[in-house]
Amino acid sequence: MKRPRSPAQMAASRRNGARSRGPRSALARAASAQNAVKHGLFCARSFAPFELPAPLAALAEELAALAGGRFDALNLIEAALLAGLRLAEATALLERMQAQARAGFVKFETDYGPLVELIPQMTRMARYQRRFRRQRDKALAVLLDLTSTELHTIDS
């Protein structure tokens, strides 16, 4: 049985909720809406097979043949490919930032201001990398589970 919350807990909950309502002005909301698209990693897009790099296009065709035209499997394939492309973009961005940081250590021997700005960006990009890797791996795992389940039912 669930215990009722105390008046102190309810008051603490109201105080916490009052602090976390997001931006209130139109200008702050507009600025906040752009946070996830600054670098283009989260823009809404879908990649047609002809837009994919050659190795990914071959993999997409192989996976589509394995899916046998099933809509759920094709959606998983698209999710895995999109996450893979975003992972590649995030990796390229992070590598460029790391090169800037290495150059910054040499160039700015006394003024580390640019490096101080770059380090949080690198941390965020590494977090995006992990997110895209998880998305790709999860879509592929579900796809493999789906296809292996079908193979077992065909073999039986």
SVG drawing of the C-alpha trace seen along z (x, -y; Angstrom):
<svg xmlns="http://www.w3.org/2000/svg" viewBox="-2 -38 54 66">
<polyline fill="none" stroke="black" stroke-width="0.4" points="0.0,0.0 1.3,-3.4 1.9,-5.8 0.4,-9.3 2.8,-12.1 3.5,-14.5 2.6,-18.2 6.4,-18.9 6.9,-16.6 4.0,-18.2 5.4,-21.7 8.9,-20.7 7.3,-19.2 5.5,-22.5 8.7,-24.5 10.7,-22.3 8.0,-22.4 7.8,-26.1 11.5,-26.3 11.4,-24.0 8.9,-25.4 11.3,-26.4 11.6,-29.7 8.7,-32.1 9.2,-34.9 8.8,-34.5 12.4,-35.5 13.7,-32.9 11.4,-30.2 12.7,-31.0 16.3,-30.7 15.6,-27.5 13.9,-26.0 17.2,-26.2 19.4,-24.5 19.2,-21.1 19.7,-22.2 22.8,-24.4 25.0,-21.8 22.4,-20.1 22.6,-16.7 18.9,-16.7 17.3,-18.2 14.4,-16.1 15.4,-14.3 15.3,-11.0 18.0,-9.6 17.1,-7.9 19.4,-5.0 21.1,-7.1 22.2,-9.7 24.0,-7.1 27.7,-6.5 28.4,-3.4 29.1,-1.0 25.9,-2.1 23.9,-1.9 25.0,1.7 24.2,2.5 20.8,0.9 20.0,3.0 21.1,6.2 19.0,5.4 16.0,4.5 16.2,7.8 16.4,9.5 13.4,7.6 11.3,8.9 9.3,5.7 7.9,5.7 7.1,2.2 8.3,2.6 11.6,4.0 12.1,1.3 11.5,-1.3 14.1,0.3 16.6,0.3 15.9,-3.4 16.3,-4.2 19.6,-2.3 21.0,-4.0 19.9,-7.5 21.5,-6.9 24.6,-5.6 24.9,-8.7 24.3,-11.0 27.0,-9.1 29.4,-9.6 28.6,-13.4 29.0,-13.7 32.3,-11.8 33.6,-14.1 32.5,-17.2 34.2,-15.9 37.4,-15.2 37.4,-18.7 36.9,-20.1 39.7,-18.0 42.0,-19.3 41.1,-22.8 41.8,-22.0 45.2,-20.6 46.0,-23.7 44.7,-25.9 47.1,-24.5 50.0,-25.4 48.7,-28.7 47.2,-30.1 50.0,-29.5 48.7,-32.1 45.1,-32.8 42.9,-29.6 39.6,-31.4 38.8,-29.7 39.7,-26.3 37.4,-26.9 34.5,-27.4 35.5,-24.4 35.6,-21.8 31.9,-21.9 31.1,-21.6 33.3,-18.6 31.6,-17.0 28.2,-17.6 29.3,-16.1 30.7,-13.0 27.2,-12.7 25.6,-12.9 27.9,-10.2 26.9,-7.9 23.2,-8.6 23.5,-7.9 25.5,-4.7 22.8,-3.5 20.0,-4.3 21.8,-2.5 22.6,0.5 19.1,0.7 17.5,0.6 19.8,3.3 19.3,5.5 15.5,5.3 15.9,5.9 18.1,9.0 15.7,10.3 12.8,9.8 14.5,11.6 15.8,14.4 12.3,15.0 11.0,15.3 13.8,17.7 13.0,19.9 9.3,20.0 10.2,20.9 12.6,23.6 10.0,25.2"/>
</svg>
